[in-house]
Amino acid sequence: MDDQKDSQAPDTVSIGRRLFLKASVILPFLLSIPASLRAFILSSLPVRTVERDMFVFNPKTGLLRWKESKVTEPYQMVIDGLIEKPLRLSYVDLMALPQVKQVSDFHCVEGWSVNDVSWGGIRFNEIVRLVKVKSEAKYAVFHALGTTSSNLSGQSNYTECLPIKDLLDPNKQCLLVLSMDGKPLPYDHGAPCRLISPFDLGYKSIKYVKRIEFSKVQKEGWWTSANPIYPVNAPVPPERLRNELPRGKLRGIDPRGNK
């Protein structure tokens, strides 16, 4: 494992170095300005991403258009792995599922946070209800559309893995996001669909989700493969949370995530 990661050193080290340099320049400036202005500026900063800019998504039609090939196709979310009923859900299908709204904080691995981000989307229990997860499945592996800037041991797209129990825990407030600030999720923030896990560092909140794979074992995500100094499990340090217990303003839902 260590040898394999060392073979990727030029790419992975450069990714970590770029992030460190950005943080060393931006953080002193952000800390010197009022909190309210800091939150506004952070929400307007260029989005951190390792994915290549490969497609355009139209939420009105549910269509993806690939920039290089000029191919247009319907977006579909594939759900497979250790489940009884594998599914392919279109964007229309996802929008037809019970939707909830949530306001929660986002904590980047670079050290900055954005408070009170307004998200809308689907609780993970809605997916579980549809596919009937097998008892041996303990994790959900999320796969992203497109490719990243670095090919890691044959893995070209971004992936992340979270425990199913965390995804279903109402206190964790995980959400499959389809909207932001009351509008369709923008491309830069992960359209057509992204995961938000508010009490994990930002690299766990995978964007551009195209597939959810239910697995018996935990699988290392792209970020921790590229940057071995970061852990697979990435809870936000307590000192960065505004409250000790999970917070977030849940609107119009019961504790199970239903309307």
Secondary structure, 3 states (H helix, E strand, C coil): CHHHHHCCHHHHHHHHHHHHHHHHHHHHHHHCCCHHHHHHHHHHCCCCCCECCCEEEECCCCEEEECCCCCEEECEEEEEECECCCEEEEHHHHHHCCCEEEEEEEECCCCCEEEEEEEEEECHHHHHHHHCECCCCCEEEEEECCCECCCECCECCCEEEEEHHHHHCCCCCCEEEEEECCEECCHHHCCCCEEECCCECHHHCCCCEEEEEEECCCCCCHHHHHCCCCCCCCECCHHHCCCCCCCCEEECCCCCCCC
